[in-house]
Amino acid sequence: MPTITLQIGNSDDHLPQARWHDYVEVVRTLLEAGPAQIHFFGAPPNWAPWQNAAWVFVAEREQIPALQAALIEIRARFEQDSFAWTEGETTFL
């Protein structure tokens, strides 16, 4: 089962605060309701000059394409250019 890091951001300040909140909430809801088993969520302090958020989670490999498609739809709905998706296998040493 791959470990995935998903990063979203609003560094260009394209989204006003309320819309940024909605974007993060929609992504959170998707991940929590779907195939993801979330291990970590983080964001910078609220006084930082940028807005971003990151989740680290695992998901079954066969569920990843549908999850990516849903995230792409959400990204487009919030008029964002991209999100960062890092996927790999975790090794315990």
Backbone torsions as a table, in degrees:
resi	resn	phi	psi	omega
1	MET	NA	120.9	-177.8
2	PRO	-72.6	150.8	171.6
3	THR	-97.2	133.9	-175.0
4	ILE	-124.2	137.7	169.6
5	THR	-112.8	122.9	177.6
6	LEU	-111.6	128.0	179.4
7	GLN	-125.3	130.0	174.2
8	ILE	-122.7	155.6	-177.7
9	GLY	-150.9	166.9	177.8
10	ASN	-140.4	39.8	-175.1
11	SER	-63.6	-26.0	177.9
12	ASP	-82.1	0.0	179.1
13	ASP	58.7	30.0	179.2
14	HIS	-66.2	-35.8	-178.5
15	LEU	-97.0	127.3	171.4
16	PRO	-63.8	163.1	-173.6
17	GLN	-51.9	-47.2	-177.6
18	ALA	-63.8	-38.1	179.8
19	ARG	-71.8	-37.5	175.0
20	TRP	-60.0	-45.7	176.8
21	HIS	-54.4	-47.5	-179.4
22	ASP	-60.9	-41.9	179.8
23	TYR	-60.6	-50.0	179.2
24	VAL	-61.2	-41.8	-178.3
25	GLU	-64.8	-40.8	179.8
26	VAL	-66.2	-42.4	177.6
27	VAL	-64.4	-45.7	179.2
28	ARG	-57.6	-46.3	-178.6
29	THR	-61.6	-42.8	178.0
30	LEU	-59.8	-49.5	-177.2
31	LEU	-65.1	-41.4	-178.1
32	GLU	-72.0	-30.8	-178.1
33	ALA	-88.3	-17.4	-173.1
34	GLY	-99.7	-148.5	-172.4
35	PRO	-79.9	-4.1	-174.4
36	ALA	-79.8	139.1	169.1
37	GLN	-108.9	102.6	-172.2
38	ILE	-77.4	130.0	176.6
39	HIS	-104.2	-24.2	-176.0
40	PHE	-158.6	143.0	168.7
41	PHE	-135.1	138.9	178.3
42	GLY	-153.4	157.8	178.1
43	ALA	-153.2	159.3	178.6
44	PRO	-69.2	166.1	176.3
45	PRO	-57.3	150.5	-176.1
46	ASN	-66.7	-12.6	177.6
47	TRP	-93.0	-1.7	179.3
48	ALA	-67.4	151.2	-177.2
49	PRO	-76.0	-1.8	179.5
50	TRP	-128.1	160.9	177.7
51	GLN	-122.5	126.1	172.0
52	ASN	-156.0	168.5	-179.7
53	ALA	-150.6	150.5	-179.6
54	ALA	-139.8	142.1	174.3
55	TRP	-124.3	142.1	170.2
56	VAL	-118.4	126.8	-175.6
57	PHE	-153.1	169.0	172.6
58	VAL	-117.3	152.3	177.8
59	ALA	-151.6	151.9	176.2
60	GLU	-64.8	137.6	-176.0
61	ARG	-54.4	-40.0	-177.7
62	GLU	-71.6	-15.1	178.8
63	GLN	-91.1	-11.1	-174.6
64	ILE	-63.7	-45.2	-179.0
65	PRO	-57.8	-41.4	178.9
66	ALA	-67.9	-37.8	178.2
67	LEU	-65.5	-43.8	177.9
68	GLN	-62.9	-42.2	179.1
69	ALA	-61.2	-41.6	178.6
70	ALA	-65.3	-40.5	178.7
71	LEU	-66.9	-36.9	176.9
72	ILE	-64.4	-39.4	178.0
73	GLU	-64.6	-43.2	178.3
74	ILE	-63.0	-46.0	178.8
75	ARG	-56.0	-45.6	179.7
76	ALA	-65.6	-40.7	180.0
77	ARG	-60.3	-33.8	179.9
78	PHE	-96.7	13.7	174.3
79	GLU	55.2	42.7	177.3
80	GLN	-102.5	144.7	-175.9
81	ASP	-75.0	-33.9	-174.3
82	SER	-164.9	171.0	165.1
83	PHE	-139.0	160.6	-179.9
84	ALA	-99.7	129.7	-179.9
85	TRP	-125.5	116.1	177.1
86	THR	-117.4	127.2	-174.0
87	GLU	-129.9	136.7	177.6
88	GLY	-168.4	175.8	177.8
89	GLU	-95.5	134.9	179.0
90	THR	-89.1	134.9	176.1
91	THR	-118.2	127.7	176.0
92	PHE	-91.3	127.3	-178.4
93	LEU	-114.1	NA	NA
